[in-house]
């Protein structure tokens, strides 16, 4: 029924909790019955139940998989071969009973600890929709190449996704090639004035690498 009942204690319901949440709850409840310090309490799982997960949409090998409940949603997607080249990694839809929510893999890449929010539930359905907008970024950034962007996301959002600007570099003008349906158009923009430019599918953005210019500085020479 999703609970445990340690000797001399009331029932403790753990159903629906992940391991981190269960550990916090049990620590709190056991402290009410026993005297110990935080470093003297530990929780290990010797055997995990298995769950059934269905994965559909833009995934390499759609179908139903049976796996340990200790796995995450990302583990399940990897087991299915990962998204296709057309699959979204930012709007992955999860359905578990009446609960529906969405995960963004980019959030996980920037905050790996968020993996605890991606736990599996029995009979969960994972749907990977087609990606809507793919843009290309080149220039002095930690990561370059193709990125999926959501509707209404801006150039500043894209640079943040790309890990930011490399140390010692500044951004000035950039070129952007945008598809207008029948043809491509090339435009040059001032970065400071165009940070909030909303991106569109197939945009290609290129920055030139410009070293930081220092103003009003002095040199100090020491002789020994």
C-alpha positions in Angstrom: 0.0 0.0 0.0 3.0 2.3 -0.3 3.9 2.6 3.4 6.3 1.2 5.9 5.8 0.7 9.7 9.0 0.5 11.7 8.8 -1.1 15.1 7.2 1.3 17.7 6.3 3.9 15.1 3.2 4.9 13.0 2.9 4.2 9.3 5.1 6.2 7.0 3.7 6.6 3.5 6.4 6.7 0.8 4.4 6.0 -2.3 5.1 8.5 -5.0 8.3 9.9 -3.4 11.7 9.7 -5.0 14.7 8.5 -3.1 15.8 12.0 -2.0 12.3 12.9 -0.8 12.0 9.6 1.0 15.3 10.0 2.8 14.3 13.4 4.1 10.9 12.2 5.3 12.3 9.1 7.1 15.1 11.2 8.7 12.5 13.6 10.1 10.2 10.8 11.3 12.9 8.6 12.9 14.2 11.7 14.7 10.9 11.8 16.5 11.4 8.3 17.9 15.2 8.0 18.2 18.1 10.2 19.2 20.8 10.5 16.5 22.8 13.0 14.5 22.4 13.6 10.8 25.6 11.7 9.9 24.3 8.7 11.8 21.3 8.1 9.6 21.4 6.4 6.1 18.9 5.0 3.7 19.8 2.5 1.0 17.6 0.7 -1.5 18.6 -3.0 -2.0 15.9 -3.9 -4.5 13.8 -1.5 -6.6 10.5 -2.4 -8.2 10.1 -2.4 -11.9 7.8 0.0 -13.8 6.3 -0.1 -17.3 7.0 3.0 -19.4 5.6 3.7 -22.9 7.7 6.0 -25.2 6.2 7.4 -28.4 6.7 10.2 -30.9 10.1 11.3 -32.4 12.1 8.5 -30.7 14.4 6.0 -32.4 12.7 2.9 -31.0 9.2 3.6 -29.8 7.4 1.1 -27.6 6.8 0.0 -24.0 9.8 -0.7 -21.7 10.1 -2.4 -18.3 12.9 -1.0 -16.1 13.9 -0.2 -12.6 12.0 2.5 -10.9 15.3 4.1 -9.9 15.8 5.2 -13.5 14.9 8.7 -14.6 12.9 9.8 -17.6 16.1 10.6 -19.4 17.3 7.0 -18.8 14.1 5.7 -20.4 14.5 7.9 -23.4 18.1 6.7 -23.9 17.0 3.1 -23.6 14.6 3.8 -26.5 17.6 5.0 -28.6 17.1 8.7 -27.9 15.2 11.3 -29.9 15.3 11.3 -33.7 17.0 14.2 -35.5 13.6 15.9 -35.7 12.7 15.2 -32.0 12.3 17.9 -29.4 14.5 17.9 -26.3 12.8 20.9 -24.8 9.2 20.0 -24.8 9.1 16.4 -23.8 5.6 15.5 -22.6 5.0 13.2 -19.6 1.7 11.7 -18.6 1.2 9.7 -15.4 -2.5 9.1 -14.6 -4.2 12.5 -14.5 -0.8 14.3 -14.1 0.7 15.9 -17.1 3.9 17.9 -17.2 6.8 18.8 -19.5 10.5 18.6 -19.2 13.3 20.5 -20.9 16.6 18.7 -21.3 18.5 22.0 -21.5 17.4 22.7 -17.9 19.0 19.4 -16.8 22.2 20.3 -18.7 22.5 23.6 -16.8 21.3 22.1 -13.5 22.1 18.4 -13.3 20.6 18.1 -9.8 17.2 18.6 -11.4 17.4 14.9 -12.4 15.5 14.1 -9.2 12.4 15.7 -10.7 12.5 13.3 -13.7 11.6 10.1 -11.9 9.6 7.3 -13.5 6.2 6.1 -12.5 4.4 2.9 -13.4 2.4 3.2 -16.7 3.9 6.6 -17.5 3.7 7.7 -21.1 6.6 9.8 -22.6 5.9 11.6 -25.8 8.6 13.4 -27.8 7.0 15.9 -30.2 8.8 17.3 -33.3 11.1 20.2 -32.6 9.6 23.5 -33.8 12.5 25.8 -34.1 16.2 25.0 -34.8 18.8 27.8 -35.1 22.5 27.8 -35.7 25.0 29.9 -33.7 28.7 30.5 -34.3 31.2 32.7 -32.7 33.1 33.1 -29.4 30.8 31.0 -27.2 31.4 28.0 -25.0 29.2 25.9 -27.3 28.3 26.5 -30.9 26.3 24.6 -33.5 22.6 23.9 -33.8 20.2 24.6 -30.9 16.5 24.1 -30.3 14.7 27.3 -29.2 11.2 27.8 -28.0 8.8 30.3 -29.4 9.4 33.8 -28.2 13.0 33.0 -27.0 15.5 35.7 -27.9 19.1 36.1 -28.9 20.1 36.6 -25.2 18.3 33.3 -24.3 20.3 31.5 -27.1 23.6 32.8 -25.8 22.7 31.6 -22.3 21.9 28.2 -23.7 25.2 28.2 -25.5 27.0 28.6 -22.2 27.8 32.3 -22.5 30.7 34.2 -24.0 34.3 32.9 -23.8 36.6 34.7 -21.3 38.2 37.9 -22.7 35.8 38.3 -25.6 33.1 40.9 -26.3 30.2 40.9 -28.6 29.6 43.7 -31.1 27.9 43.2 -34.5 26.6 40.0 -35.8 25.2 38.7 -39.1 22.0 36.8 -39.3 20.6 34.8 -42.2 16.8 34.4 -42.0 14.6 32.4 -44.3 11.6 34.4 -45.5 9.9 31.5 -47.3 11.1 31.9 -50.8 14.6 33.2 -50.1 17.2 33.9 -47.4 18.0 37.4 -46.3 21.3 38.6 -44.7 21.3 41.4 -42.2 23.9 42.9 -39.8 22.8 43.9 -36.3 24.3 45.8 -33.4 24.4 43.3 -30.5 23.6 45.8 -27.7 20.5 47.0 -29.6 19.4 43.5 -30.6 19.7 41.4 -27.5 15.9 40.9 -27.4 15.6 39.9 -31.0 13.1 37.1 -31.1 14.5 34.0 -33.0 12.7 32.1 -35.8 13.2 28.6 -37.2 16.3 28.2 -39.4 18.0 31.4 -38.3 21.7 31.3 -38.7 23.6 33.7 -36.5 27.3 34.5 -36.7 29.5 36.6 -34.4 33.0 37.7 -35.1 35.5 37.0 -32.2 36.6 40.4 -30.8 39.1 40.6 -28.0 38.2 42.8 -25.0 39.6 46.3 -25.2 40.8 47.8 -22.0 40.5 51.6 -21.5 42.1 53.8 -18.9 44.6 51.3 -17.6 48.2 51.6 -16.4 51.2 49.3 -16.5 53.3 48.7 -13.4 56.8 47.5 -13.7 58.7 46.2 -10.7 62.5 45.9 -10.7 64.4 43.9 -8.1 
